[in-house]
Amino acid sequence: MANAILDRVTGLIDGFTIGRADDDDTRAIVRSTLLEEARDPFAARLTIRLAGLLVLCFVVWAMLTPLYELTTATGTILPEGFVQQVQHLEGGTVKRVMVDDDQKVKAGDPLVELDDLAIRAELTKAESKLASLDLTAERLAAFVEERDVGLKSDSDLTGIRGSQEAAGRTQSNLRDAQLAVVQAEIDARESEIEGLLSQIEVTREEQTLVTARAEDYRAAAKRGAISRREAEAVWRDKLKVDGDMLRLKGQLNGARAGLAEARSRQMEVRAQLSTDALERLTSVETDRAEAREQVAQLRDRLKRTTITAPVSGRIQAVAVRGPGAVVAPGEVVLQIVPDHEDVFAQVEIPAESIGYVEPGMPAVVKVTTYDFARFGGVDGVVDRVSPSNRVTEDGRQVFTARIKLDSDYVGPTAAGRVVRPGMTVVADIRTGEKSVLTFLLKPLRVLADGAMTER
């Protein structure tokens, strides 16, 4: 069949070339060429079919094979508890620095010691004032309770104790003197009352006798046994004794009133002295409370002159280097990166890519310290994204995202490639996936979107 086709083609060529090229060489060349082209048509068809099959397989593979859409963000590794800023409340002059950068410390270890000379002087003064107030309060309490002072013995307070005891004795002597004057009056009134009672008793007996005699004389006068004049004389004696009795009773009442007044004055003097002492004691107690609070504050300040580590960790960013440096109130002296705490990656996502990032998306964190091509990265998940953006120093608008890491090691734990706070990272956040065909057709879609829109 192939030969028949060849003959027909040759005939056509011969007819076409008659009158133009009659030589046999031309026909021979044409015939040989056709023979070469028509030598194996099966191989040509097979080649075409294989090429089509390969194209079809590639299209199917491109449709089924996914590629991840990634949002790249840069950031740093931070500890879960954040870096501890070690500050000092009051500030002061550095006396000694006991740590250096990258040194490991435990919670409570001393870090920096400040000069405490001025604070110790203030504390000594405040403690002396408090001790003096304590002795004053004890002396006043003893005066109010009318007991011996009996101040506590302390070798450091000998002078203060002696002056307080002298003041207590003087105050007690003054009270005793005032009360003694009143007591003397009370004693005089009691003696007067006692004398009047004796006189009244004698006068009462005399009154009894005179009254009986007067009654007898009156009866005798009525009988005419004696003269009326004699009876009247005896009756006048009776009236005189009655008058003496009334006078003595009046004096007794006056003496008793005077005694009551003296006793009242004695109580008034005692109460006034106690009231004055109590008022003074109240004022002293107020001063004691203030002094006690001042001493507590100064002791706390003295304790804070030695700055200690709040947590266990590693020292970084020591701001003071030696004695004589001045620490301002509230100034950060150094930082401590906590140990034994989980770490996370805090990254900055460009504002134009934030619309694709949501919490829960997987991410691969590449720690720049370790070669990603050799050791790989650390898997993680986007934990949260900041609600608003911020502007960086170079003017970029970024959102802050937190990526929770599945491990704090790059690669196997035994390899020792630890992820530590402060390391820089590059995070690839998987925001979605597309097929290879979609990526290949994207340029065509872009051209189609812009086609026939030119001006």
Contacts in CASP RR format, 6 or more apart in sequence:
PFRMAT RR
TARGET T0000
AUTHOR 0000-0000-0000
METHOD contacts of the structure
MODEL  1
MANAILDRVTGLIDGFTIGRADDDDTRAIVRSTLLEEARDPFAARLTIRL
AGLLVLCFVVWAMLTPLYELTTATGTILPEGFVQQVQHLEGGTVKRVMVD
DDQKVKAGDPLVELDDLAIRAELTKAESKLASLDLTAERLAAFVEERDVG
LKSDSDLTGIRGSQEAAGRTQSNLRDAQLAVVQAEIDARESEIEGLLSQI
EVTREEQTLVTARAEDYRAAAKRGAISRREAEAVWRDKLKVDGDMLRLKG
QLNGARAGLAEARSRQMEVRAQLSTDALERLTSVETDRAEAREQVAQLRD
RLKRTTITAPVSGRIQAVAVRGPGAVVAPGEVVLQIVPDHEDVFAQVEIP
AESIGYVEPGMPAVVKVTTYDFARFGGVDGVVDRVSPSNRVTEDGRQVFT
ARIKLDSDYVGPTAAGRVVRPGMTVVADIRTGEKSVLTFLLKPLRVLADG
AMTER
2 38 0 8 1.000
5 38 0 8 1.000
6 31 0 8 1.000
6 34 0 8 1.000
6 35 0 8 1.000
6 38 0 8 1.000
9 34 0 8 1.000
10 27 0 8 1.000
10 30 0 8 1.000
10 31 0 8 1.000
10 34 0 8 1.000
13 27 0 8 1.000
13 30 0 8 1.000
14 27 0 8 1.000
17 26 0 8 1.000
17 27 0 8 1.000
59 437 0 8 1.000
61 436 0 8 1.000
62 435 0 8 1.000
62 436 0 8 1.000
62 437 0 8 1.000
62 440 0 8 1.000
63 435 0 8 1.000
63 436 0 8 1.000
63 437 0 8 1.000
64 435 0 8 1.000
65 435 0 8 1.000
65 436 0 8 1.000
66 433 0 8 1.000
66 434 0 8 1.000
66 435 0 8 1.000
66 436 0 8 1.000
67 433 0 8 1.000
67 434 0 8 1.000
67 435 0 8 1.000
67 436 0 8 1.000
67 439 0 8 1.000
68 430 0 8 1.000
68 432 0 8 1.000
68 433 0 8 1.000
69 356 0 8 1.000
69 430 0 8 1.000
69 431 0 8 1.000
69 432 0 8 1.000
69 433 0 8 1.000
69 434 0 8 1.000
70 428 0 8 1.000
70 429 0 8 1.000
70 430 0 8 1.000
70 431 0 8 1.000
71 349 0 8 1.000
71 353 0 8 1.000
71 356 0 8 1.000
71 357 0 8 1.000
71 428 0 8 1.000
71 429 0 8 1.000
71 431 0 8 1.000
72 426 0 8 1.000
72 427 0 8 1.000
72 428 0 8 1.000
72 429 0 8 1.000
73 347 0 8 1.000
73 348 0 8 1.000
73 349 0 8 1.000
73 350 0 8 1.000
73 353 0 8 1.000
73 401 0 8 1.000
73 426 0 8 1.000
73 427 0 8 1.000
73 429 0 8 1.000
74 347 0 8 1.000
74 348 0 8 1.000
74 424 0 8 1.000
74 425 0 8 1.000
74 426 0 8 1.000
74 427 0 8 1.000
75 345 0 8 1.000
75 346 0 8 1.000
75 347 0 8 1.000
75 348 0 8 1.000
75 424 0 8 1.000
75 425 0 8 1.000
75 426 0 8 1.000
75 427 0 8 1.000
76 345 0 8 1.000
76 346 0 8 1.000
76 421 0 8 1.000
76 422 0 8 1.000
76 423 0 8 1.000
76 424 0 8 1.000
76 425 0 8 1.000
77 343 0 8 1.000
77 344 0 8 1.000
77 345 0 8 1.000
77 346 0 8 1.000
77 367 0 8 1.000
77 419 0 8 1.000
77 420 0 8 1.000
77 421 0 8 1.000
77 422 0 8 1.000
77 423 0 8 1.000
77 424 0 8 1.000
77 425 0 8 1.000
78 343 0 8 1.000
78 344 0 8 1.000
78 345 0 8 1.000
78 346 0 8 1.000
78 421 0 8 1.000
78 422 0 8 1.000
79 337 0 8 1.000
79 338 0 8 1.000
79 341 0 8 1.000
79 342 0 8 1.000
79 343 0 8 1.000
79 421 0 8 1.000
80 341 0 8 1.000
80 342 0 8 1.000
80 343 0 8 1.000
80 344 0 8 1.000
81 338 0 8 1.000
81 341 0 8 1.000
83 316 0 8 1.000
83 335 0 8 1.000
83 336 0 8 1.000
83 337 0 8 1.000
83 338 0 8 1.000
83 421 0 8 1.000
84 310 0 8 1.000
84 311 0 8 1.000
84 335 0 8 1.000
84 336 0 8 1.000
84 337 0 8 1.000
84 338 0 8 1.000
85 332 0 8 1.000
85 335 0 8 1.000
86 111 0 8 1.000
86 307 0 8 1.000
86 309 0 8 1.000
86 310 0 8 1.000
86 332 0 8 1.000
86 333 0 8 1.000
86 334 0 8 1.000
86 335 0 8 1.000
86 336 0 8 1.000
87 330 0 8 1.000
87 331 0 8 1.000
87 332 0 8 1.000
87 333 0 8 1.000
88 114 0 8 1.000
88 304 0 8 1.000
88 307 0 8 1.000
88 327 0 8 1.000
88 329 0 8 1.000
88 330 0 8 1.000
88 331 0 8 1.000
88 333 0 8 1.000
89 304 0 8 1.000
89 329 0 8 1.000
89 330 0 8 1.000
90 301 0 8 1.000
90 304 0 8 1.000
90 329 0 8 1.000
91 114 0 8 1.000
91 326 0 8 1.000
91 327 0 8 1.000
91 328 0 8 1.000
91 329 0 8 1.000
91 330 0 8 1.000
91 331 0 8 1.000
92 114 0 8 1.000
92 115 0 8 1.000
92 326 0 8 1.000
92 327 0 8 1.000
93 114 0 8 1.000
93 115 0 8 1.000
93 324 0 8 1.000
93 325 0 8 1.000
93 326 0 8 1.000
93 327 0 8 1.000
94 112 0 8 1.000
94 113 0 8 1.000
94 114 0 8 1.000
94 115 0 8 1.000
94 320 0 8 1.000
94 322 0 8 1.000
94 323 0 8 1.000
94 324 0 8 1.000
94 325 0 8 1.000
94 326 0 8 1.000
94 327 0 8 1.000
95 113 0 8 1.000
95 114 0 8 1.000
95 115 0 8 1.000
95 116 0 8 1.000
95 305 0 8 1.000
95 323 0 8 1.000
95 324 0 8 1.000
96 112 0 8 1.000
96 113 0 8 1.000
96 322 0 8 1.000
96 323 0 8 1.000
97 111 0 8 1.000
97 112 0 8 1.000
97 113 0 8 1.000
97 318 0 8 1.000
97 320 0 8 1.000
97 321 0 8 1.000
97 322 0 8 1.000
97 323 0 8 1.000
98 110 0 8 1.000
98 111 0 8 1.000
98 112 0 8 1.000
98 113 0 8 1.000
99 105 0 8 1.000
99 109 0 8 1.000
99 111 0 8 1.000
99 112 0 8 1.000
99 315 0 8 1.000
99 318 0 8 1.000
99 334 0 8 1.000
100 315 0 8 1.000
100 318 0 8 1.000
101 315 0 8 1.000
101 316 0 8 1.000
101 317 0 8 1.000
101 318 0 8 1.000
102 314 0 8 1.000
102 315 0 8 1.000
102 316 0 8 1.000
103 314 0 8 1.000
103 315 0 8 1.000
104 312 0 8 1.000
104 313 0 8 1.000
104 314 0 8 1.000
104 315 0 8 1.000
104 339 0 8 1.000
105 111 0 8 1.000
105 309 0 8 1.000
105 312 0 8 1.000
105 313 0 8 1.000
105 314 0 8 1.000
105 315 0 8 1.000
105 336 0 8 1.000
106 309 0 8 1.000
106 312 0 8 1.000
106 313 0 8 1.000
107 309 0 8 1.000
107 310 0 8 1.000
107 311 0 8 1.000
107 312 0 8 1.000
108 308 0 8 1.000
108 309 0 8 1.000
108 310 0 8 1.000
109 308 0 8 1.000
109 309 0 8 1.000
110 306 0 8 1.000
110 307 0 8 1.000
110 308 0 8 1.000
111 307 0 8 1.000
111 308 0 8 1.000
111 309 0 8 1.000
111 315 0 8 1.000
111 333 0 8 1.000
111 334 0 8 1.000
112 306 0 8 1.000
112 307 0 8 1.000
112 320 0 8 1.000
112 327 0 8 1.000
112 333 0 8 1.000
112 334 0 8 1.000
113 305 0 8 1.000
113 306 0 8 1.000
113 307 0 8 1.000
114 305 0 8 1.000
114 306 0 8 1.000
114 307 0 8 1.000
114 327 0 8 1.000
115 305 0 8 1.000
116 302 0 8 1.000
116 305 0 8 1.000
119 298 0 8 1.000
119 301 0 8 1.000
119 302 0 8 1.000
119 305 0 8 1.000
120 302 0 8 1.000
122 298 0 8 1.000
123 295 0 8 1.000
123 298 0 8 1.000
123 299 0 8 1.000
123 302 0 8 1.000
126 291 0 8 1.000
126 294 0 8 1.000
126 295 0 8 1.000
126 298 0 8 1.000
127 295 0 8 1.000
128 160 0 8 1.000
129 291 0 8 1.000
130 288 0 8 1.000
130 291 0 8 1.000
130 292 0 8 1.000
130 294 0 8 1.000
130 295 0 8 1.000
131 154 0 8 1.000
131 156 0 8 1.000
131 157 0 8 1.000
131 160 0 8 1.000
132 157 0 8 1.000
132 160 0 8 1.000
132 164 0 8 1.000
133 284 0 8 1.000
133 287 0 8 1.000
133 288 0 8 1.000
133 291 0 8 1.000
134 288 0 8 1.000
135 151 0 8 1.000
135 157 0 8 1.000
135 160 0 8 1.000
135 161 0 8 1.000
135 164 0 8 1.000
136 164 0 8 1.000
136 284 0 8 1.000
137 281 0 8 1.000
137 284 0 8 1.000
137 285 0 8 1.000
137 288 0 8 1.000
138 149 0 8 1.000
138 150 0 8 1.000
138 151 0 8 1.000
138 152 0 8 1.000
138 164 0 8 1.000
139 149 0 8 1.000
139 151 0 8 1.000
139 164 0 8 1.000
139 165 0 8 1.000
139 167 0 8 1.000
139 168 0 8 1.000
139 171 0 8 1.000
140 277 0 8 1.000
140 278 0 8 1.000
140 280 0 8 1.000
140 281 0 8 1.000
140 284 0 8 1.000
141 281 0 8 1.000
142 148 0 8 1.000
142 149 0 8 1.000
142 150 0 8 1.000
142 168 0 8 1.000
143 149 0 8 1.000
143 168 0 8 1.000
143 171 0 8 1.000
143 172 0 8 1.000
143 175 0 8 1.000
143 273 0 8 1.000
143 274 0 8 1.000
143 277 0 8 1.000
144 274 0 8 1.000
144 277 0 8 1.000
144 278 0 8 1.000
144 281 0 8 1.000
149 164 0 8 1.000
149 165 0 8 1.000
149 168 0 8 1.000
149 169 0 8 1.000
150 165 0 8 1.000
151 161 0 8 1.000
151 162 0 8 1.000
151 164 0 8 1.000
151 165 0 8 1.000
152 161 0 8 1.000
153 161 0 8 1.000
154 161 0 8 1.000
171 277 0 8 1.000
175 269 0 8 1.000
175 270 0 8 1.000
175 273 0 8 1.000
178 269 0 8 1.000
178 273 0 8 1.000
179 266 0 8 1.000
179 269 0 8 1.000
179 270 0 8 1.000
182 262 0 8 1.000
182 265 0 8 1.000
182 266 0 8 1.000
182 269 0 8 1.000
183 266 0 8 1.000
185 262 0 8 1.000
185 265 0 8 1.000
186 259 0 8 1.000
186 262 0 8 1.000
186 263 0 8 1.000
186 266 0 8 1.000
189 255 0 8 1.000
189 256 0 8 1.000
189 258 0 8 1.000
189 259 0 8 1.000
189 262 0 8 1.000
190 259 0 8 1.000
192 251 0 8 1.000
192 255 0 8 1.000
193 252 0 8 1.000
193 255 0 8 1.000
193 256 0 8 1.000
193 259 0 8 1.000
196 248 0 8 1.000
196 251 0 8 1.000
196 252 0 8 1.000
196 255 0 8 1.000
197 252 0 8 1.000
199 248 0 8 1.000
200 245 0 8 1.000
200 248 0 8 1.000
200 249 0 8 1.000
200 252 0 8 1.000
203 241 0 8 1.000
203 244 0 8 1.000
203 245 0 8 1.000
203 248 0 8 1.000
204 245 0 8 1.000
206 241 0 8 1.000
207 238 0 8 1.000
207 241 0 8 1.000
207 242 0 8 1.000
207 245 0 8 1.000
210 234 0 8 1.000
210 237 0 8 1.000
210 238 0 8 1.000
210 241 0 8 1.000
211 238 0 8 1.000
211 241 0 8 1.000
213 234 0 8 1.000
213 237 0 8 1.000
213 238 0 8 1.000
214 231 0 8 1.000
214 234 0 8 1.000
214 235 0 8 1.000
214 237 0 8 1.000
214 238 0 8 1.000
217 226 0 8 1.000
217 230 0 8 1.000
217 231 0 8 1.000
217 234 0 8 1.000
217 235 0 8 1.000
218 231 0 8 1.000
218 235 0 8 1.000
220 226 0 8 1.000
220 231 0 8 1.000
221 227 0 8 1.000
221 228 0 8 1.000
221 230 0 8 1.000
221 231 0 8 1.000
307 333 0 8 1.000
309 336 0 8 1.000
310 336 0 8 1.000
311 336 0 8 1.000
311 338 0 8 1.000
311 339 0 8 1.000
312 338 0 8 1.000
312 339 0 8 1.000
312 340 0 8 1.000
313 336 0 8 1.000
313 337 0 8 1.000
313 338 0 8 1.000
313 339 0 8 1.000
314 336 0 8 1.000
314 337 0 8 1.000
314 339 0 8 1.000
315 334 0 8 1.000
315 335 0 8 1.000
315 336 0 8 1.000
316 334 0 8 1.000
316 335 0 8 1.000
316 336 0 8 1.000
316 337 0 8 1.000
317 332 0 8 1.000
317 334 0 8 1.000
317 335 0 8 1.000
318 333 0 8 1.000
318 334 0 8 1.000
319 331 0 8 1.000
319 332 0 8 1.000
319 333 0 8 1.000
319 334 0 8 1.000
320 327 0 8 1.000
320 333 0 8 1.000
320 334 0 8 1.000
327 333 0 8 1.000
337 420 0 8 1.000
337 421 0 8 1.000
337 422 0 8 1.000
342 405 0 8 1.000
342 408 0 8 1.000
343 405 0 8 1.000
343 408 0 8 1.000
343 419 0 8 1.000
343 420 0 8 1.000
343 421 0 8 1.000
344 383 0 8 1.000
344 402 0 8 1.000
344 403 0 8 1.000
344 404 0 8 1.000
344 405 0 8 1.000
345 365 0 8 1.000
345 402 0 8 1.000
345 403 0 8 1.000
345 405 0 8 1.000
345 425 0 8 1.000
345 427 0 8 1.000
346 400 0 8 1.000
346 401 0 8 1.000
346 402 0 8 1.000
346 403 0 8 1.000
347 400 0 8 1.000
347 401 0 8 1.000
347 403 0 8 1.000
347 425 0 8 1.000
347 427 0 8 1.000
348 392 0 8 1.000
348 398 0 8 1.000
348 399 0 8 1.000
348 400 0 8 1.000
348 401 0 8 1.000
349 357 0 8 1.000
349 385 0 8 1.000
349 398 0 8 1.000
349 399 0 8 1.000
349 400 0 8 1.000
349 401 0 8 1.000
349 429 0 8 1.000
350 396 0 8 1.000
350 397 0 8 1.000
350 398 0 8 1.000
351 389 0 8 1.000
351 396 0 8 1.000
351 397 0 8 1.000
351 398 0 8 1.000
351 399 0 8 1.000
353 431 0 8 1.000
354 385 0 8 1.000
354 389 0 8 1.000
354 399 0 8 1.000
356 431 0 8 1.000
356 432 0 8 1.000
357 382 0 8 1.000
357 385 0 8 1.000
357 399 0 8 1.000
357 401 0 8 1.000
357 429 0 8 1.000
357 431 0 8 1.000
358 382 0 8 1.000
358 385 0 8 1.000
359 382 0 8 1.000
359 383 0 8 1.000
359 384 0 8 1.000
359 385 0 8 1.000
360 381 0 8 1.000
360 382 0 8 1.000
360 383 0 8 1.000
361 381 0 8 1.000
361 382 0 8 1.000
361 429 0 8 1.000
361 430 0 8 1.000
361 431 0 8 1.000
362 379 0 8 1.000
362 380 0 8 1.000
362 381 0 8 1.000
362 382 0 8 1.000
362 429 0 8 1.000
362 430 0 8 1.000
363 379 0 8 1.000
363 380 0 8 1.000
363 381 0 8 1.000
363 382 0 8 1.000
363 403 0 8 1.000
363 427 0 8 1.000
363 428 0 8 1.000
363 429 0 8 1.000
363 430 0 8 1.000
364 377 0 8 1.000
364 378 0 8 1.000
364 379 0 8 1.000
364 380 0 8 1.000
364 427 0 8 1.000
364 428 0 8 1.000
364 430 0 8 1.000
365 377 0 8 1.000
365 378 0 8 1.000
365 379 0 8 1.000
365 380 0 8 1.000
365 403 0 8 1.000
365 405 0 8 1.000
365 425 0 8 1.000
365 426 0 8 1.000
365 427 0 8 1.000
366 372 0 8 1.000
366 376 0 8 1.000
366 377 0 8 1.000
366 425 0 8 1.000
366 426 0 8 1.000
366 427 0 8 1.000
366 428 0 8 1.000
367 377 0 8 1.000
367 378 0 8 1.000
367 410 0 8 1.000
367 417 0 8 1.000
367 419 0 8 1.000
367 423 0 8 1.000
367 424 0 8 1.000
367 425 0 8 1.000
368 423 0 8 1.000
368 424 0 8 1.000
368 425 0 8 1.000
368 426 0 8 1.000
369 423 0 8 1.000
369 424 0 8 1.000
370 376 0 8 1.000
370 377 0 8 1.000
370 410 0 8 1.000
370 417 0 8 1.000
375 410 0 8 1.000
375 411 0 8 1.000
375 415 0 8 1.000
375 417 0 8 1.000
376 410 0 8 1.000
376 411 0 8 1.000
377 410 0 8 1.000
377 411 0 8 1.000
378 405 0 8 1.000
378 406 0 8 1.000
378 407 0 8 1.000
378 408 0 8 1.000
378 409 0 8 1.000
378 410 0 8 1.000
378 411 0 8 1.000
378 419 0 8 1.000
379 405 0 8 1.000
379 406 0 8 1.000
379 407 0 8 1.000
380 403 0 8 1.000
380 404 0 8 1.000
380 405 0 8 1.000
380 406 0 8 1.000
381 403 0 8 1.000
381 404 0 8 1.000
381 406 0 8 1.000
382 401 0 8 1.000
382 402 0 8 1.000
382 403 0 8 1.000
382 404 0 8 1.000
382 429 0 8 1.000
383 401 0 8 1.000
383 402 0 8 1.000
383 403 0 8 1.000
383 404 0 8 1.000
384 401 0 8 1.000
384 402 0 8 1.000
385 399 0 8 1.000
385 400 0 8 1.000
385 401 0 8 1.000
385 402 0 8 1.000
386 399 0 8 1.000
386 400 0 8 1.000
386 401 0 8 1.000
388 399 0 8 1.000
389 397 0 8 1.000
389 398 0 8 1.000
389 399 0 8 1.000
390 397 0 8 1.000
390 398 0 8 1.000
390 399 0 8 1.000
390 400 0 8 1.000
391 397 0 8 1.000
391 398 0 8 1.000
392 398 0 8 1.000
401 429 0 8 1.000
403 427 0 8 1.000
403 429 0 8 1.000
405 419 0 8 1.000
407 413 0 8 1.000
407 419 0 8 1.000
408 418 0 8 1.000
408 419 0 8 1.000
409 415 0 8 1.000
409 416 0 8 1.000
409 417 0 8 1.000
409 418 0 8 1.000
409 419 0 8 1.000
410 417 0 8 1.000
410 419 0 8 1.000
411 417 0 8 1.000
END
